[in-house]
Amino acid sequence: MRKPLKRSERRKGMERNVPAPKTLAAMKKQILIVTLSGALLVQPFVPLSLPSEGQVASAAAAQSPAVKLLDEVMVTSGAKQQKYLWTSTRSSTAVQANVYVLEVDLSNPYVKLDVMSGKNSTVASKNTVTNMVAETKAVAGINADFFIMTAEGVGMGPQISNGNMVTTPSVINGMYSFSLDKNRTPEIDNYAFDGKVTSESGATFALSGINKTNYTMDTANGSQRSHVNALYMYTSAWATTERPQNSATLPTEVLVRNGVVTQIQENGSLPGTVPEDGYILRAHGEAAKFVRENLAIGQRVTADYSLVSLTSGAKKDPAAFQMMVGGHTLLVDNGKEAVFTRDISGVSGNSAVARTAIGYSRDNKKLYLITVEKQGSSSGMTLKELQSAMVSLGIWKGLNLDGGGSTTMVTRPLGDFAAGLTHATSNGVGTSQRAVANGLGIYSIAPQGEAKGIRASGPSAVFVKGPAEFSLKGYDTYYNPIRFEGANATWSAKSLGAFSGNIFTASKPGKTTLTVKSGSASANMDVEVVAGGQIDQMTVSPSSGSIAAGATINLPIKVKLNDGRELTVPAESVTWELKGMKGRVKDGKLTVDSVDQGAANAYAIASYDGYAAMAAFSASNSATSKVWEDFEKVSYPITFKGNPFGTVGSAVIVKGIAGRENSSALQIAYDFTTGAGGRWAYAVLGSNGRSVEGKPVSLTASVYGDGSKNWLRAEVSDAAGKVHYLDLARPLDWTGWKDVKVDLGKLGLSYPISIKQIYVANPESGQEERALTGQVAIDDIKFEYQNAVTTPPASKIELTIGKRSAAVNGKATALDAAPIVLNGTTYVPLRFVSDAIGGQVNWDGRSKRVNLLRGNKMLDLWIGRKEVVLNGSRIKTEVSPIERSGRTLVPVRLVSEQLGLTVTWDNKAQKVTIQ
């Protein structure tokens, strides 16, 4: 009989960290873990300069797909991380993706690879890779097997950890698995499960699997539900009391402890979870009949099982393996791209998405775990592209693992004690991660070594005048972290700035190298000081509103760079100009002393290295708030609608919800336990929604949260017929009442608007983290109205090519410079046009920049530069402003249309009209 895996056994050998060899030459037998990614490297490794877009495009057009090593760094003795840039063409367009590789030396006695399970090392409890790495004390890890997102969270393939069978392979065609045997030899193969249970009398019944969720099997007679007429074993590795959920079968369960039947529950489940010293046999149909006829309390029972290779037919004892984890289709075989062993449509195989894979070298000395990022400039990959890249990396045999939103790599930076995301997931640029069924972890089992080296750690991108803190970290001869106080460390910068202690302050943009020294040891770190030319968008929050004397407003600044990075600009790096008001901005906070007499609008203009954005304010602060619905006297019908079919719930007015016993509120109850994919529960307001008065700038409401992590949203229809979705709570991560506010100013609403429905949303992505049932409530919905920033009325301007006179609203006006036509583009004097439409023009002779303010728009233009910046967003143009006789002339159509004006051209009269 095979022993069921105990939790204590599963955690053995995972309590220490794995080191790396003293030199790369010493790495004879290696495992390589690879991550292909399209996102930003967010861990504090030494930053790299990627090729420019033009270089990538040129290279991609000139050659077939290629991978280029950009960087490598030790993680621990026997494991290092590499970063590659993959370039290719897709539909005649140049593309690139970042490839991250963890290479593990299998001959190194201080490194270990094992499977990581869900929460607390159990199955049927999904967890993020970061949490798995932390809980098991791994130094690195990636996500592994595919799983059914709407189920408990169990890998579809087999899982063996420390030689113990945790889960068995599903009966699904073409699903391969990766393993290491006791000699640490890697193998990728396709396995079936062969098991039986034997009673004390010698009667036997086939054992269908261990710790399996409910799924649809691929059988010779077509698809069939897994738990019908079947016998399954559940061990203490199974985290929940339902074995499994939504099986549509009524079980008979048998508790076996130390080989003896101790409890039998017919037509129902045994209470509680499985004890450490036993297992539960879960039977249905014919299997339940076997239990009734052959098993009794006090009798002995045995379970025997093995894995069967579907390629060789050989039976294999699970105890012969150190570890095993399931995967998907074969990708590489004998160093060549393999024919897919399973249909790839279900894994978006022909789409460029984030990917995870595993492979090993021809001599079995290197193992490659691979992830492909899809964020920013990294495009992700199709499975065909992934195959090609794996072959280029020298992989002899390779396997597809779970991808998309599941793709995650976590590594411990050299000298750090904690691991973190290596690159952004496709769930977001920040730290967002999907909880998954299992992962592959790398562990260090090295002793404490002697101090070997130091490294500098800190931000790879900084801003001019923005203080940036750096730290010193140390590592031993096994590349594991050591405590390093760094009290005697000295820091210096090659150029572009200076240090005060460990704080670096940049003086100008560019790239530089920072150096830290401690005793005889030293380390360098490349740092980029962001330039204004790298910015594609700058935002000031809030971008609009109203002000009055005495007001204080926080004005944080964020930028998006042309390579996709999104960064916060330190307050010290920003210079401010105030117009229409007197005051100051200190530490990112605007304090208004007074508003200029007669000013309709006031502006706070933020600049960084010549790039600017603004916040525009109405000079009147007469904001009003109106109750739109308090649900005390509702005069229209409210009905419930569920989507997809089978979603049930209710939408009713209730009174007396805890905390608001004397008030009525709209309560939405939902049950998402049936159906698949995204799920929604709607409270439909009337037959065509309920209208909203005027032009509100924000919405506030009181929301009763249920802690479900679902979203609460409102669907709004505007005057143009466009539908907008307002996030009232995203996510519902609290219980009880809470006030929420939604800024309507950035939604581009066409007024008037109406609210059609309020609803609970459970999108498919990240669904495993959200509750499937619950109820929420909403009350006291209010809209806030403010005086908007006013735009001066536009005069009708008529100009004639070559003439230094114009008509403004029919009145003749002299011009300093005549309009001209150059290469088919009409140019007009900017200051004259600005004055005529009520704008304000500022000229910076040093940078040859023209700044134009009008209403809620700010336009920056540069002489000879084919781009403009409108409200902080860079826009490429076909033409640029020019200078003639000391006067700035601008392309009339470019400027006018950016400011919302209309331009007409009379070719016969050679006349331009702006209005």
N, C-alpha and C positions, 0 to 999 in steps of 0.2 A: 504494500500500500504506500502511496506517496503521501508524505506529510503535507497537510495544508499549510500555507505560508502564514506565519505569525507576524504580527506587527513588529515585535522586538527583533525577529530575525531579519525582517526587511530593512531595518535601519543599521544592521551591523556593517562595519567597514566604511561607513559614510561620515564618521565623526572627525576625520582629519583631512588636511588639504594636500593636494598632489603637487609636487615640485617638478621643475624642468631640468634637463641635463646642463652640465657646466658650460658646454660649448655646443654649438649647432652640429659640429662634426661628430659629437658623441651620440647624436640621435640616429641610431641605426634602424630601429623598428618603430614605426610611427603611425599614429592615428591622426588623420586630418579632418577637422570639422570646419565646414565651409558655410558662409552665409552670403547669399546673393541678395542685394538690397537696393532699393531706389530711394533711400531716405538719408537724412543727415546723421553723421556720426556724432552721437551725443555724449559718449564717455570721454573723460579727459585724457585721451591718448595724444601723442604728438600730432598736431594737425598737418594735413597734407594740402598741397596746391593741386587741384584737379586741372586738367586741360580746359582751355576756354571752349565755349560752345562752337566757335568757329573752327578750332582745332579738331574737336570731336567730329563735327560735320564733315570736314575735309577728309579726315582719316576714314570715317565710315563710308564715304562715297568712293574711296580709292581701294578698299580692300574688304575681304570677308570678315565675319565676326572674329573678334580678338579679345583676349584678356591680358591686362597689364598689371603686374604687381606694383602697388603704390606704397605699401607699408607693411611691416610685420613687427610684432612685439611679443615678448614672452608673457604667458599667463601664469605658468607654474612649471616646475621641472617636468618635462615630457609633454608640454602643451604650449603652443604658441598661436597667436591670432594673426592672420594675414588679411590685408584688404586689397582687392583687385578692382580695376575699372574694366567693365565689359563694354565694348562698342560694336555696333552693327547698324544695319539699315532695316527698317520695317515699313513696308508700303512706300518705298523710295524715300523715306525720311530717316535721317540720322537719329539713332537712339543710343542711350547708355544706361548702365545700371551698376550699382556698387555691389561687389561680391566680398563677403566676409568669410574667412576660413579659420576653423580651429583645428590645428594639426596635433595629433596625439601620438606619442612615441610608445608603441606597444611593448618595446623591449625595456623601457624604463620602469624600474620596480617601484617608483614613487607615484605613479599615476594610475588612475582607475576610471573606467567608464561604467556607468550603470543607469538603469531606468529610474526616472523620478515619477512618482504617482501624484495624485491629487492632494487635497488638504490632509495633513498629518499622515502622509504616505499611504493613503487609502485610495481605492477606486470608487467610482460612483460619487465622486466629489471633485468637481473641476477646480483648478487652481491656476494662477498665472505662473509663467516660467520664473519670473523674478522671485515669487514666494517659494516655489519649489526649490530653487537654488539656495535661498536663505534657510529654509527649514531643514534641508539635508546637508547643509554646509558644503555645497559644491563650490568650485571656483569658476565654473562656466556651465552653460546649458543652452539647449535649444528645444523647441517644441517637437513632438514626434508624431504619434499615430493619428489617423483620422478618427472622428467620433461623430455620433448623431447629436447635433446641437440641441435638439429638443428633448433629449433623454438625459439620464443621470450624469453622463460623462465617463464613458468607458471606451477604451481603445477598441477599434473593430478587429484588430489583429491580436496575436499572442503577446503576452508580457511575462518575461522571466526576470527576476531580480535576485542576485546572489544565489542562483541555482534553483530558486523556488518558483513554481508555476503560480502566477498571479491571475492571469486571464488566458483563455484559450482562443485559437483562431476562429473567426466566423466562417460560416459556410457561404463564402462569396468568391466567385471566380476571379482569378488573376491577381489576387492581393498577396504580394510578397512581404517578407519580413527580413530584418537584419539581426544578426546574432554574433556573439563572441563565445567560443567554447572555453573550457577550463584552461587551455593553453594560450588563450587570447588570440586565437586565429579568427579573423572576420569571415562572415559568410552571409550571402543574400540568397534566400530560397523561399519556395512556396510550400506551406505546411497545412496539413489537415490534422484533426484531433481524433484519437482512437481511445475510448475509455469504456469501462464497465464497472458496475457495482455488483458485488456478490454477497448474498445473504448467508446466514449461518448454515442453512440447509443446502447451499450450493447453487441456488437459483441465481440467474444473472439478468441484468437489464443494461442496455447501452447508456452510457453517460454522455450526454450531448455537449457538455462544456462546463467551464468553471467561471464564475463571476461574470456572466454575460448579461448585457441589457437586452431588451426585447428588440428584435430586428427581423427583416425579411431575408430569408435564405435564398440562395441560388441552388435549386435542385434540378434533377433530370426531368422532373414533372412540372417544372416552372417554379415560380416563387411560392414560398410557404412561410408562415409565421414561425419563429424560432421555438417558442415554448409550448406549442400544441403537441400533445401526446409525447412529451419529452421529459427527461430527468436531468436536472442541473445541480451542480454543487456550488454553494456559497460559503466562503471562508470569512475569517475576521478581517480580511482586507476590504470586504464590502462595507461601505460606510453607512448605508441607510437601512431602515427597517422594512422597506418594501423591496421584494426580490423577484423580478424587477418591477418598475412602475409601468402602468398602461399596457399590460401584457394581454388583456382581454381573455385571460384564463384564470379559473379558480383553482388555487394550488392545494395540494396536500404536502405538508412539510414535516421532515424528520430531523431531529437534532441528534447528532452523533458526537459523543465526547470520548476521547481516548479509545476509539474503535467500537464503542458500545452504544446502541440505541437508547437514549434516555428520555425522549419525548416525541410524541407523534400528534400532529394537528391535522385532522381531516377537514376538507372543504374550507380552508382558511390558512392564514399565515400565523406562524409562531410569533409571539411578541418579542420586541427588542432586537438588538443586533447579535451577530454571531460571536460566541465566546472564543477566546484565544486558543483554548485547548480542544476545539472541535470544529465541526462544519455542519451546515444544513443542506439536506437533500430536498430539492424542490421538484415535486412531481405533478404531472397533469395527465388526464386521460388514461391511456394505456400504462403510463408510468405510475400513476396513482393506483391503478389496479394491482400492479406488481407490489407496491408498498403494502396494500391491504392484505395480500395473500402471502407475503414472504417476510415481512419485517415486523418485529414485536419488541416492546420495551424490554431491555435486559439482554437482548441477543446481540451477537457480534455481527459487524458488517465491514466489508473491505471495499476500497475503491482503487482500481488500477488504471493507469492511463499512460499514453505516450504520444509523441508527435510523429507524423508520417510525412516524409518528403514527397511531394507530388511530382518532383522531377526525377528522383531516383527510386522511389518506392520504399526506401529504407526507413525503419522505425528508429526513433531517437528518444532516449530518456531525457526528460527536461532537466534532470540533475546534471547532465553532461555539459550544460551550457552555463556560462557565467551570467549572461544576460541575453535577452531577446526583446525586440519591440516590433510591432506591426507597421506596415507601410502600405503603399499603393502599387502602381505599375512599375515594372522594371524600366529603367531609363538607359543604362549603359551596360553592355555585356561584351566581354573580350575586348575592351577598349574602344568599342564602336557604339554608335547610337542604336539602341535596341528597338525592336518592334514593341509597341505598347501591349502589355499583357492584360490590360483592362481598359474599357471605354473611358476616355478622358473628358467627355462632355460634362460629367457631374462635378469635375474639379476645375472647370473653366480652362481646360488645357490649351485652347487656342487663343486665349486672352492673355494679355501682359499683366500679370498680377504678382504679388509677393509670393515667393516659393521657399520651400524647405526640402532638402534632400540629403542623402547620405551615400557614401561610396568608399571604395578602398582601392589600393594600388595592386598592380599585377603580382608583386612579391609579398602581398599581405602585410606589408610593414607600415603602411600609412592608411588611415581611415579619414574620410572627408565628410563632415557634416555641413550641409549647405543651406543657406537661406538667401532669398532674393528680396531686396527692399523695394517698396513702391511708395516713394515720397519725394517731393521736390523734383530735382532733375533726374532722379533714378526712376526708370520707367517700369521696373518689374520685368518679368520674362514670360513667354509662352513655354510650354513644356518642351517643344522642339528646340527653342533657343537655349533652354536649360541643358538639354542633352548635349548640344554642341559645346557649351561652356565647360561642362564636366569633362568631356573628352579632352578639351584643351588643357585642363588642369591635371591631366594624367590619370584620371580615374579609370580603373579597369572594369569595375562592376558597380553600378549605382542604382539607387532606389528613390522613388518619389515619396516624400513625407507630406504631412498636412501643410497647406499654404494659405494664401489670402490673409484674412484678418488674424489667423492663428500664428503666422510666421513671426517668430521672436528669437532673438539671440541675446543672451545675457553673459557678460564676462566681468571678471574682476580685474580692473586696471592694475598694471604693475605697481607694486608698493601700496595699494589700497587694501583695506580689510573687508570691504563690502563690494559685492558685484552690482552692476547696473546694466541698463539697456545699452547694447552695442550700437544700435541704430534705431531710428524711429520705426514703429510698426505702421501698417497701412491704416490703423485705427486713428492715427493722429500724430502730429509732430512732437507732442509732449511725451508723457509717460504712459499713455493709454495702452492697456494690454487686454487681450481676450483671455479669459480663463479657459484652459484646455484640459484634455483628459490625462496626458502624461508628457514626459519630456526625457531627454538624454542629458545626464549630468556628468561633468568631469570633476574628479576628486583628487586631492593631494593627500598622500599618506607619508610624506617626507618628515624626517625629524627636523628639529630646529637647526638651521645652518648658521654659519658665520656671516657677518655683514658683507655684502658683495657690492652694492651700489646704491645710488640715490637717483631720484627723478623729480623734476618740477611738475607741479600740477596746478591747474587753474584754467580760466577761460581762454579759448583759442582765438576768440574775436573780442576786441575791446574798442572803446570809442575815445576820441580825442578829449582830454581833460576829465575823463571819467575814471576815478580810482578803481583799480582792479586788484583783488587780493590773490596772491599765489602762495602755495605751500610746498614744503619739502617732504618727500616720502622715501622710505628706504626699503630694501629687499635683501634677502639672504642668498646663500649660494644655491638654494633650490627655487629661487625666484618667488618665494613666499614673503609676505610683508613682515616687517619688523617695526617695533616702536621706535620712532626717531623724533626726538624733540626739536632738533634743528635750531637750538638756541644760538649757536655760533655760526649760523649760515649767513652768507653775504650774497646779495642779489645785485645783478647789473643788467643793463640793456645795451645791445650793440648800437642801437640808434633809435630815433623817433620818440624818446622819452627817458624818464629816469625813475629810480626806486627811492622810496622812503621806507626803510625796513623791508617788509615783503609786499608793499603796496606799490604797484606800477601805475604811473600816470603818463599817458601818451601826449606828445606835443603836436604831432601831425600824422596824417594817414600814411599807410604803407605796410610793409612787412618787415619784421625784425626778429631777432633771436634774443631770448632771455637766458641768462646764465646764473646758476646758483652754485656756490662753493661751500663745502663744509670740510675742514681739514684738507686732506689731499684729494678728496672726492669732489667731482663736479658733474653737472648735468645741464643740458640745454633744452629749450623749448621754443619752437617757432610760434609766433603770435602775429595775427593780422590786426592792424588798426583800420577800422572801417572808414572808407571814404564816401563822400556824398555821391560820387559817381556810381557807386555800387547799389544805391538805393533805388528801388522801383516804386515804393509806396511808403509814405510817412503818415501816421494818423495821430491826431490829438483827441483825447477823450475827456469830456464830451466835445463833440465837434460843433454843437450849437446849443442855444438856450437863451436865457435872459439874465441880466445882471442889474445890480443897483449898488450904490455906495455901501461899503461894509461887507459885501459878499466875499466869501472865500471859496475857491473851487480848486480841487485837485486836477492837474492836467498832465497825466502820464503820456509819454511818447513811445510809440512802437514803430518799428520799420520792418519792411520786407525787402530783402536784398534780391538782386537779380539772379541769384542761384537758388532761391526759394527759402533761404533761412529767414526766420522771424525772430527779431531781437528787441529787447527793451533798451531804450537809450537812457543812460544815467542822467539825472537832473543836472549834474555839473557840466555835461557836454552840450547842453542846449542854451542858445542865446534867445532872448525874447524881445519883441517889439510890441508895444501896446498902442493902439490907435482908438480914438474916441473915448478914452478913459485915462485916468491917472491911477497908478498903483504899482505893484511889483510882483515878480514871480521869484520865489525862493524855495529851493528844495522841491520843485515841481508843483508848488501851490500858489495860485493866483490870489492876491489880496487886492480888492478894489477900494481905492480911497475916494474917488469921485468919478462921475460920468460927465463928459464934456457937455457944456450947455448946448442944447439944440441937436445933439447927436441922436440919430435914429438907430445907428448900429455902432458896436464897438468890437474890436478885433484883438486877439492875442495871437501873434505870429511867432511860431517856433522855427528856429533855423539850426541846422547842423551841417557844417562844412559846405555851405552854399546851397543846401537843399532845404526847402521850407514847406510847412503846412500851417494851418490856422484853425482856431476856434472862433466862430462868429457868434455874436450875442446881440439880442435885442436890448436896447437901452431902457426898455420898460420892463419891470419885474412884476407885472400884475397877473400872475398865474392864478388860475381858478381850477377847482376840482369839482366835478359833478358826479353824483351817484348814477350809474347807468342801470344797475340791477342789484337789489338786495334780497330778492326772492321772497318777499313778504306777501305781495299781491301780484302774482303772475297772471297775465291776461292772455297768454298764448300757449298752445300745446307744447309740451316737451316730451319727446319720444326717444326710445333707445334703439340703436342700430349697432350690430356687431359685424365685424369683418375679420377674417373670412367666415364662410358659412360654418355654423357650429359654435361661434363665439357667443356666449350668453352673458346676460347681466341686466342691469336696470338703470334708469335715469329718473329720479324722483325728487320732489321737494320734501325735505324732512325737517323736523324741528327738534331741538334738544340735543344736538351733538355735543359731546363732552367739551366743555370750555366755552360753549355758546348755547347754553340751555334755553335761553329765551329768544333765540333767533332762528329763522328758517334759512336753509341753504340747499343748494343743488348737490345731490349725492349721486355719484356714478359708481356702481358696483360692477365688477367684471370677472369673468372666468375664461382664461385663455388656455385651458388644459387640453382642448381638442383643436385639431387643425395643425397646419404647419406654416412656416415662414412668418412674416410680419403679422401682427395682430392688433386690432383697434377696437375700442369700445366708445361709442359716440353718444352724447346727449345732443339731440337735434333740436334746435330752437325754432319753433314755429314751422310753417310750411316753406318759408323763403328767407329765414334768418331774421334778425332783429337789427334795425338800423341804429347808427351812431350819429349823434348830432355834431356838426361842425368839423373842425380839423384838429383833433386831439394830438398831443405830442407824446403822451405816455399813458399806460394802463396800469392800475394797481388793483390788487384783489387779495382777499384772505383765502388761503388754501389749507385744507386739512390733509396732511400727508399720511401715507400708510407705510412708508419705509420700503416700498417695493422696488425702487430704482427704475420704475417705468417713467414715462414722460407724461406731463399734462400739457395739452396744447389747445389753442383756439384757431378755428379756420375762419379767415376774414376774406370777404369779397369786396373789391374796390370798384370805383366808378368806371374804370376801364375794363371791368370784367375779369381782372386778374385775381387769382387766389393766392393769399399769403397765409403762412403758418406761424403763429406766435407761440414761442416757448414760454409757458407760464411757469413750468418747473421741469428742469432737465438736468439731473433726474429728481424723482421724488425720493430723496434720501433722508427724510425726517418723518417723525410721527407727531401728530397734533397740529395745531394751527400755526401758520406762519404767513406773514405779509410778503407778497412778491410784487415786482415792478418790471414792466416791459417798456423799453424805449422804442417808440414808433418812428422816430425821426430818420432812421437809416433804412427803412423798409421800402421807400419809394412808392408810398401809397398814393393813389388818385382818389381824392375825396369827392363825395361822401362814401363811407364804408358801412358794411353791416357784418355782424358776427353770425355765421351759419350754424356752427356747432362747437361744442367744447368736448374734448375727448382724451382718453387715456391711450397712449401709444406704446407698443412693445415691438420695436423694429427687430428684424431678424439678426442683424449684427449686434453682438453682445447680449443676445437674448438669454444666454445661460446664466447671466448674473442677475436677472430680474425675476420677481415673483410672478406667478401665473394667475393668482387670484388676489383680490383685495377690494378695497373701496376707498374713494377719495371724495372730498367735498370742496365746493367753492362758494364764497359769499362776498358781499359788498364789493362788487366790481365797479370801479370808478375810472373816469377819464380825466386827464389833466390837460388844460389848455393854456398856452402861453402866447404872448405877442411874438410873432415870428420875425426873423431878420427880414427887413424890408429891402426890396430891390427898387432902385429909382426907375421911374418911367423912362423908356427909351425914346429919344427924339428921332424924327425922321431926318436922315442925313443924305444929301445928294451931292456926289462928287463927280467931277468930269476929269478924265485922264488928261494930264498935262496942264491943267489950270490950277492956279493958286487961289481959287475962291470956291466956296461951297455954300449950300443952302441948308440951314438947320431949322426944321419946321417952317420952311418957306422963307426964312430970313437969311439974306446974304451975309457970309462970314469969310474973312480973309484967312488963308492958310500959310503956314511957315514953309511948307514943302508941297509940291504938287503930286497927286497920285501918278503912278507909272505902271506900265505893263512890262514884265521881264520874264522871258521864257514861258509865256502863256499864263503867268500869275500876276494878279493885280495887287499892288502894294499901296497902302494909304498911310498917312502920318498918324502914328499911334496916339500921341498926346491929344491931338485935336479930337479924334474919335472918342477917346476915353472921357474927355470933358463933356462932349455932347451927350453921352449916355449916362452921365452921373458917376463915372468911375474915378478911382484915384490911381495915379501912376507914380512909381518910384524907379529911379535909375541908379544902377550901381556901375560906375565907370570902370572899376577895377576888373570885375568879372564880366562886364558888358551884359548885365542881366537887367531885364525890364520886369517889374512887378506891377500887376494890375489887380485892383480890388474893386468889386462891384457886387453889392448885396451879399449873398452867401457864397460867392465864388472868388477864388484867388488864382490868378494865372501868372506863371513865370515863363518868360521867354528869354533866349540868349541870341545875340547877333551871330549869325552863321551856324547856329546849331539846329539840326533838324529834329527837334523834340520840344515839347512843352511839359510843364507840370501843372496840372489842374487839381486844386484842393489836395495836394500831396501825392497825386498819382502821376507817374511819368508816362507820357504818351508820345510815341514815335510819329513823325510827320514827314511829308514829302518835300516841304519847303521850309525856309527859315526866315526870320527877320533880317533886314539889311540896313546899312547905314549910308545915308546920302547927305553930304554937306552938313554934317553934324546933327542930322535929324534921323530918328529911328522910324523906319517904314516897316509895316507888318503885312503879311498876306491877309487880305481883307476877309476872305471866307474862313480861313483857319481861326482867326481870333473871334470873329463875330459868332460863328457857330458854337465855339467852346463856351461863349457867354450866353448862349440861348437866343441870339438875335437872328434875323432873316436878312439874307443878301440877295438882291436881284441885279441883273446886268442888262443894260440896253446897248446892244452892240452897235446899232446905227448911230446913236447919240454918244457912244463911248462914255456912258454914265453908269455909276455905281450907286445903288440905293441901299441904305442900312436902316432897319427899323425893328 
